[in-house]
Amino acid sequence: MSLLGKKFPAPVAKPMAPFYIAGLVILYGVNSAATAMMASDEFKNDPRNPNAKTAKPADKH
């Protein structure tokens, strides 16, 4: 006996393919927008920006 129950031969990947593709397109767009914002003049010197050109203060423990 299987712990997952009876297996049904229902297709999963084929009908869901448009949603997977749309998700990848959205993720690509969000990544492109975030990268463009990090390189913009408005956020270039923000200390939260990982690409900031300012010197980071020393971490004291």
C-alpha positions as CSV (number, residue, x, y, z in Angstrom):
1,M,0.0,0.0,0.0
2,S,1.3,3.4,-0.9
3,L,1.4,6.3,1.6
4,L,0.3,8.7,-1.1
5,G,-2.9,6.8,-2.1
6,K,-4.0,5.8,-5.6
7,K,-2.1,7.2,-8.5
8,F,-4.3,8.8,-11.2
9,P,-2.9,9.2,-14.7
10,A,-3.9,12.9,-14.9
11,P,-1.6,15.2,-16.9
12,V,-0.1,17.9,-14.8
13,A,2.8,19.6,-16.6
14,K,1.1,20.0,-20.0
15,P,-2.0,22.0,-18.9
16,M,0.1,24.0,-16.4
17,A,2.8,25.0,-18.9
18,P,1.3,28.4,-19.7
19,F,1.3,29.3,-16.0
20,Y,4.9,28.1,-15.6
21,I,6.0,30.2,-18.6
22,A,4.1,33.3,-17.4
23,G,5.7,32.9,-14.0
24,L,9.2,32.8,-15.6
25,V,8.3,35.9,-17.7
26,I,7.2,37.8,-14.5
27,L,10.3,36.8,-12.6
28,Y,12.5,37.9,-15.5
29,G,10.7,41.3,-15.6
30,V,10.9,41.9,-11.9
31,N,14.6,41.0,-11.9
32,S,15.2,43.4,-14.9
33,A,13.4,46.2,-13.1
34,A,15.3,45.6,-9.9
35,T,18.6,45.7,-11.7
36,A,17.7,48.8,-13.5
37,M,16.6,50.5,-10.3
38,M,19.9,49.6,-8.5
39,A,21.8,51.2,-11.4
40,S,19.7,54.3,-11.5
41,D,20.9,57.7,-10.1
42,E,18.1,57.7,-7.5
43,F,19.2,54.5,-5.7
44,K,22.9,54.4,-6.7
45,N,24.1,55.6,-3.3
46,D,21.5,54.0,-1.1
47,P,23.2,52.0,1.7
48,R,20.8,49.1,1.1
49,N,21.9,48.8,-2.5
50,P,24.4,45.8,-2.8
51,N,26.1,47.7,-5.7
52,A,26.5,50.9,-3.7
53,K,29.8,52.7,-4.3
54,T,30.0,54.1,-0.8
55,A,32.4,52.5,1.7
56,K,30.6,50.3,4.2
57,P,31.2,51.0,7.9
58,A,33.2,48.4,9.9
59,D,31.1,45.9,11.7
60,K,32.0,46.0,15.4
61,H,31.2,43.0,17.6
